[in-house]
Amino acid sequence: MKIKIMPRILFSALLTQLVLLLPDFLYSQTDFYRGKTITIVQGRSAGGTGDFRVRAVAPFLQKYILGNPTIAHEYMDGGGGRKAANHIFNTARPDGLTIGNIGSGAVISAVLGDIGVQYDIDKLHFAGTPDSAVQYLLLTRREAGFRNLDKLRQASGMRFGGLSVGHTIDTVGRIMFWLLGLKEIKEITGFSAPERNAALLRGEIDGLVTPDDFFARNPEWLDKGLVDLHVILSVPREEMHPRFSSLPELDGFVKTERERKLLTMFRNFRLAGAAPFILPPAMPKDRVEIFKEALRKTFNDPAFFAEYRKVAGEDPTPLMPEAHEKAIRDLPRDAETVALYKKFASAEPLPPR
């Protein structure tokens, strides 16, 4: 009799212990972050625009992550975000207490095969970014006389001002010149943004390419008719700026699959964001989802938009985790597109079309 009863007694005791321990187990899974500190490793130095973007997000992560952890910032500038991405991929403990925020240059470097990349963007978790959408506009000085796109395409020897070789704005500008078929372009680089604007107004250059937010800060350029706008590239394509919806889209000048893939590569590089959050590959799935859900709630919170404008000085254009990961997956990776993109991100002459 005792032999038969003993297993039942043991089973009952074990079941009772499991029931008593179950709430603690669930608590540990859903409230892991209580009393903890999350460190955001930023791939930049402190005090710049990227830092402000992350700092605008941080209070809402604290609010929406269960347990309301403390948020700390660590700065790891170097290689356009590569140093921080390498750290998150190879060194950071994947326990959910260390995450990264890098610049889009780290994604570009990985796809283009730049030196120093020791991470795999297909294994990192891309969890969202507060900055993704932008419209790039090609404009010329009104006094230069290129009042419409036809005149611009017929002219030759125009002087366009740039920032630096490989800068996103310079790269998209070169893609625009190429797809529009502009003739004998003279590219003058090395300006800071304010210097370039002043050079245009003084007539030292004929045109430039700029993001649309420039006109929010300098409305007089349009109000006083100082410039003519010729073409727009929207990122993502579906989000055309209402003020510039009548402009020709750069996509309308694409003729081949090769050219389409080039534009897709540029768009997805930019869509990945100027401040993408990345998580270590081996981070537990439940903690990955906790973090992603916190970002979803942040990006849907009206208070976040107000805080972002105050801290970063611009409107946020958030990209949700699912769309962020899709932008990475959909990046062209074939050798032909990579080689072509490298030409536009360099100082060498534009390739034949």
C-alpha positions in Angstrom: 0.0 0.0 0.0 2.8 2.5 0.9 4.5 1.8 -2.4 1.4 2.9 -4.3 0.6 5.9 -2.1 4.1 7.4 -2.1 4.2 8.4 -5.8 0.8 10.2 -5.3 2.2 12.0 -2.2 5.3 13.1 -4.1 3.3 14.2 -7.2 0.9 16.2 -4.9 3.8 17.9 -3.2 5.5 18.7 -6.5 2.3 20.1 -7.9 1.8 22.3 -4.9 5.3 23.6 -5.1 4.9 24.4 -8.8 1.7 26.3 -8.2 3.4 28.3 -5.5 6.4 29.1 -7.7 4.4 29.9 -10.9 3.5 33.5 -10.0 7.2 34.2 -9.3 8.1 32.7 -12.7 5.5 34.8 -14.5 6.6 37.8 -12.6 10.2 37.3 -13.6 9.2 37.1 -17.3 6.9 40.1 -17.4 8.7 42.3 -14.9 12.3 41.5 -15.6 13.3 45.1 -16.0 12.1 46.4 -12.6 15.1 47.9 -10.7 17.4 47.4 -13.7 19.2 49.8 -15.9 19.1 49.6 -19.7 22.2 51.1 -21.4 21.8 52.5 -24.9 25.1 52.4 -26.7 25.0 55.2 -29.2 27.2 55.1 -32.3 28.0 58.8 -32.2 29.4 61.5 -29.9 27.1 63.3 -27.4 25.3 66.5 -28.2 24.4 66.1 -31.8 21.1 65.6 -33.6 21.3 61.8 -33.4 21.8 62.0 -29.6 18.8 64.4 -29.2 16.6 61.9 -31.2 17.5 59.1 -28.9 17.1 61.2 -25.8 13.6 62.2 -26.9 12.7 58.5 -27.1 14.3 57.4 -23.8 11.7 58.7 -21.3 9.0 56.8 -23.2 11.0 53.6 -23.2 11.2 53.9 -19.4 7.5 54.5 -19.3 6.4 51.6 -21.5 8.9 48.9 -20.6 7.4 46.8 -17.9 9.2 47.6 -14.6 10.1 51.1 -15.7 13.9 50.6 -15.8 16.5 53.4 -15.6 17.8 54.4 -19.1 21.5 55.3 -19.4 23.5 56.4 -22.4 27.0 55.4 -23.5 28.7 56.9 -26.5 30.8 54.9 -28.9 31.7 57.1 -31.8 33.7 55.6 -34.7 33.3 54.3 -38.2 30.0 56.0 -38.9 28.3 53.7 -36.3 30.4 50.6 -37.2 32.2 50.6 -33.8 28.9 50.5 -31.8 27.3 48.0 -34.2 30.4 45.7 -33.7 30.0 46.1 -30.0 26.3 45.2 -29.9 26.8 42.2 -32.2 30.0 40.7 -30.7 30.6 42.0 -27.2 27.4 43.3 -25.4 25.7 40.7 -23.2 22.5 39.7 -24.9 20.5 39.9 -21.7 18.3 42.7 -22.8 20.1 45.3 -20.7 22.3 46.6 -23.5 20.9 47.9 -26.8 22.3 50.0 -29.6 21.3 53.1 -31.6 23.4 53.7 -34.7 23.4 55.8 -37.8 22.2 54.6 -41.1 25.8 54.6 -42.2 26.4 51.4 -40.3 23.8 49.6 -42.5 25.3 51.1 -45.6 28.8 49.9 -44.7 27.5 46.4 -44.1 25.8 46.1 -47.5 28.7 47.8 -49.4 31.3 45.5 -47.6 33.3 48.4 -46.1 36.3 47.6 -44.0 35.7 47.3 -40.2 32.3 45.6 -40.4 32.2 42.7 -38.0 28.4 42.4 -37.7 25.7 40.8 -39.8 22.7 43.1 -40.3 20.5 40.0 -41.0 21.1 38.7 -37.5 20.7 41.9 -35.6 17.2 42.8 -34.5 16.1 46.1 -36.0 13.5 47.4 -33.6 12.4 50.7 -35.1 13.6 54.3 -35.5 12.1 57.7 -34.8 13.5 59.2 -38.0 12.8 57.5 -41.4 10.8 59.7 -43.8 12.3 62.5 -45.8 11.8 64.2 -49.2 14.9 65.3 -51.2 14.5 68.2 -53.5 16.7 69.4 -56.4 16.6 73.2 -56.7 18.4 76.0 -58.6 18.9 79.6 -57.9 16.1 81.7 -59.5 18.6 84.1 -61.0 20.4 81.2 -62.8 17.4 81.1 -65.2 16.6 77.4 -65.0 12.9 78.0 -64.4 11.7 74.5 -65.3 13.0 71.0 -65.6 13.2 71.1 -69.4 15.6 74.1 -69.3 17.6 72.4 -66.6 18.0 69.2 -68.7 19.0 71.2 -71.8 21.7 73.2 -70.0 25.3 72.1 -69.4 28.1 73.0 -67.0 25.9 73.7 -64.0 27.6 74.1 -60.7 26.1 72.1 -57.8 27.2 72.5 -54.2 27.8 69.4 -52.0 28.8 68.7 -48.5 31.3 65.8 -48.6 32.0 62.7 -50.7 29.8 59.9 -49.5 27.4 62.1 -47.6 23.8 61.0 -48.1 22.8 64.3 -49.6 25.7 64.2 -52.1 25.0 60.6 -53.0 21.3 61.2 -53.8 22.2 64.4 -55.6 24.5 62.4 -57.9 21.8 59.8 -58.5 19.4 62.7 -59.4 21.9 64.2 -61.9 22.4 60.8 -63.5 18.8 59.8 -63.9 17.8 63.3 -65.1 20.6 63.2 -67.7 22.1 66.5 -66.6 25.1 67.5 -68.7 28.6 68.2 -67.7 27.8 68.8 -64.0 30.4 70.6 -62.0 30.3 69.2 -58.4 31.8 71.5 -55.8 32.0 69.8 -52.4 33.4 70.6 -49.0 30.7 73.1 -47.9 29.0 73.0 -44.5 25.3 73.3 -44.9 25.2 77.0 -44.0 28.2 77.7 -46.3 26.5 76.0 -49.2 23.3 78.0 -48.7 25.2 81.2 -48.7 27.2 80.2 -51.8 23.9 79.6 -53.6 22.5 83.0 -52.7 25.8 84.7 -53.7 25.7 83.0 -57.1 28.8 80.9 -56.5 26.9 77.7 -57.3 23.8 77.2 -59.4 21.9 74.6 -57.5 21.9 72.0 -54.7 19.9 69.1 -53.3 18.3 69.4 -49.8 15.9 67.6 -47.5 12.4 69.2 -47.3 12.9 70.3 -43.7 15.2 73.0 -44.9 12.2 75.0 -46.0 10.5 74.7 -42.6 13.5 76.5 -41.2 14.0 78.9 -44.2 10.5 79.5 -45.6 11.6 82.8 -47.2 13.5 80.9 -49.9 10.1 79.8 -51.4 8.0 82.8 -50.2 10.4 85.3 -51.9 10.9 83.2 -55.0 14.6 82.8 -54.5 14.8 79.3 -56.0 13.1 77.0 -58.5 12.3 73.4 -57.5 12.6 70.7 -60.2 12.3 67.1 -58.9 11.6 65.2 -55.7 12.6 61.9 -54.2 10.3 60.8 -51.4 11.3 58.3 -48.7 9.2 56.2 -48.5 7.7 56.8 -51.9 4.1 56.8 -50.6 4.7 59.8 -48.3 4.8 62.7 -50.7 5.1 66.1 -49.0 1.7 67.9 -49.6 3.5 71.2 -50.4 5.6 69.6 -53.1 3.1 67.0 -54.5 3.1 68.7 -57.9 6.8 68.2 -58.5 8.0 65.4 -60.9 9.1 62.3 -59.0 12.5 61.0 -59.6 11.1 57.5 -60.1 9.5 58.7 -63.4 13.0 59.0 -64.9 13.9 55.4 -64.2 14.2 53.3 -67.4 15.7 49.9 -66.3 15.6 47.3 -63.6 19.2 48.3 -62.8 18.2 51.9 -62.1 15.1 50.8 -60.1 17.2 48.7 -57.8 19.6 51.6 -57.3 16.8 53.8 -56.1 15.4 51.0 -53.9 18.9 50.6 -52.3 19.1 54.3 -51.6 15.5 54.5 -50.2 15.9 51.5 -47.9 19.2 52.8 -46.6 17.5 56.1 -45.7 14.3 54.4 -44.5 16.4 52.3 -42.0 16.7 55.7 -40.3 19.1 58.1 -39.0 18.7 56.7 -35.5 17.8 53.0 -35.7 17.6 50.9 -32.6 19.4 47.5 -32.8 19.3 44.6 -30.4 21.9 41.8 -30.0 21.2 38.6 -32.1 21.0 36.3 -29.0 18.7 38.6 -26.9 15.8 36.4 -25.5 12.8 36.6 -27.7 10.5 37.8 -25.0 12.8 40.7 -24.2 13.1 41.6 -27.8 9.3 41.8 -28.0 9.1 43.8 -24.8 11.4 46.4 -26.3 9.6 46.4 -29.7 6.2 46.8 -28.0 7.6 49.7 -25.9 8.7 51.4 -29.2 5.3 50.8 -30.8 3.6 52.4 -27.9 6.1 55.3 -27.9 5.6 56.0 -31.6 1.8 56.1 -31.1 1.9 58.4 -28.1 1.0 62.1 -28.9 3.2 63.2 -26.0 6.2 61.6 -27.7 5.6 63.8 -30.8 5.6 66.9 -28.6 8.7 65.8 -26.7 10.5 65.0 -29.9 9.9 68.4 -31.4 11.1 70.1 -28.2 14.3 68.0 -27.8 15.3 67.2 -31.4 13.9 70.4 -33.0 12.1 68.5 -35.7 9.0 66.3 -36.3 9.5 62.6 -35.8 8.8 60.2 -38.7 8.8 56.9 -36.8 9.2 53.5 -38.4 7.6 50.6 -36.6 9.7 47.4 -35.9 8.0 45.3 -38.6 8.5 47.9 -41.3 12.1 48.5 -40.1 13.0 44.8 -40.4 11.3 44.7 -43.8 13.4 47.6 -45.1 16.5 45.7 -44.1 15.3 42.5 -45.7 14.3 44.2 -49.0 17.7 45.9 -49.5 19.2 44.8 -52.8 22.4 42.8 -52.1 23.5 41.7 -55.6 27.0 42.6 -56.7 25.9 44.8 -59.7 23.8 47.1 -57.6 26.4 47.3 -54.8 29.1 48.2 -57.3 26.8 50.8 -59.0 25.9 52.4 -55.7 29.5 52.7 -54.7 30.1 54.9 -57.8 27.6 57.4 -56.6 29.0 57.4 -53.1 32.4 58.2 -54.4 34.2 61.1 -56.1 34.7 59.3 -59.4 32.8 60.5 -62.5 29.2 59.5 -62.9 29.0 56.1 -64.8 27.6 55.9 -68.3 23.9 55.2 -68.4 
